Amino acid sequence: MSNIAPPNKRMKTDSSSPSFSNAQKPSPSYVVHARNLSEYTTEGDLREALDRYGIIERIILMPRKRQALIQFEEITSSINLVNDSARNPITIANSTCFFNYSLNQKLVNKYETNEANSEDSSQGIVLCYTVHNALYPITVDVINTISSAFGQIYRIVITKKNGVQALVEFATRDSAERAKEELDNADIYSGCCTLKIDFSNIKTLKVGRNDQDQWDYTRDMDSQKTPLLQTPKDNRSSYNQRQTNPSHKSYQMNRSNGSNGQGDRNGYQSNKKDSLPSLMNNSRHNSDNQLILMINNLCTTKFNCDRLFNLLCLYGNVERIKFLITKEGSAMAMMNASDSILNFLQYINNVYIFGRKIHIHVSNQNELKPAIKPGELPDGTPSYKDFANCRNNRYSTNETASKNKPVAPANVLHWFNAPPGFTEQDVAQLFLNAGAKAPTKVKKSTTGLAEWNNIADCTEALILTNHTDIDHPSSKYPYTFKLCYSATPILDSTNGNSQSYNNLNTSNNSD
């Protein structure tokens, strides 16, 4: 008898069978399945790109799979999106995405199919809060403060394995429904910490201990029982005030609704993202201790410490910059004032630079320690540099600070500190020599302006060319060519010479 096993038989697939056809071409659905998304794609990116097809009711992101499910209000919106994407590929966050109908006709929460309330009074209804763009710490104090207005809360558990998520167990279904309706898509803090709320299929939360990441409020109820003895007056043991009162008073709710000061029920606005105020007051997080930024998704072949400084110095004085060798594309920057932190979050967070969308958030570290033996970046420069005494910091004195006010990224740069006789042609060539694109226009008067077709090209030119040293016979020291954003475009009717350099290319580079 032969010991050789017979080969496995292949199952014959009939491509004409209905089941095969349905798997390849699902029937039209209200829900569209998106694939090949960028891992940094947000719900806002999808809404901005797809709103033109119709009203989007709900989006479920799957970052690990780089996929998403989008549910439209009308099925014609789904049909138009799928047909249009088949003819003309749609790019979202620099990634070409693919769309097809989902096998699900609707995205339904498991909670919505459960009509019966729990008979156990110790169990409530659990909501899952997903916090996007979490620039500030999220603790049980924060979640309790924004949620307790809708009803009694039993337990809160915060997890940070896949981003920041909080599970909140309400005492009643009505409280959970109102919290979801009013808080979904709201910003906890202005411009960040955006909430996406869904019902969880977890029946009750288990809390091991009360701390900043988990809290069982039913234990606080039990602790209010009448004690057998009064607390001794000389008791030296002290408990943190936060243990007896988890709701931190320093957090303030913002319930204003426009100029009339009246909101919807419970004082909140409607859950439309554009009209929502921040739920918390940012002032608590503007302490002097928060001086370190974490910057992610940087282009490793283009950035180094000096080039990152060229951008950051526009918004505050930079103390130190350190690229993380173990985390590619990430760097930490230590500033000398907390005000500059807000400038970065407001102006350059989520800006596209060298084809990548950079992400900035505040680090929990209190200090960025000097690197005794820094590593080496791909361009051969050190991964750490101290800028505390750098003369190119622009906010060192009140006089220099008054001349350097933060401006949002634009497609026009203001240039200054060029040597005498520096022409528009010299300016354009300087950008090319640095590896940037030539400006489309250059205007010179006392100082000058340079304009590009878009903000991305302009920003890259600033990073590559800012603080370039230019030798000149009129001085034994080189002139440091400086740049900053300008909110004023170059108009042909303005005084001064304006030259176009659309035809200038890298073949004109000088050695």
Summary of the structure (lengths in Angstrom):
residues: 511
radius of gyration: 28.6
end to end distance: 80.3
largest distance: 99.5
contacts: 1443
relative contact order: 0.08
helix: 25%
strand: 25%
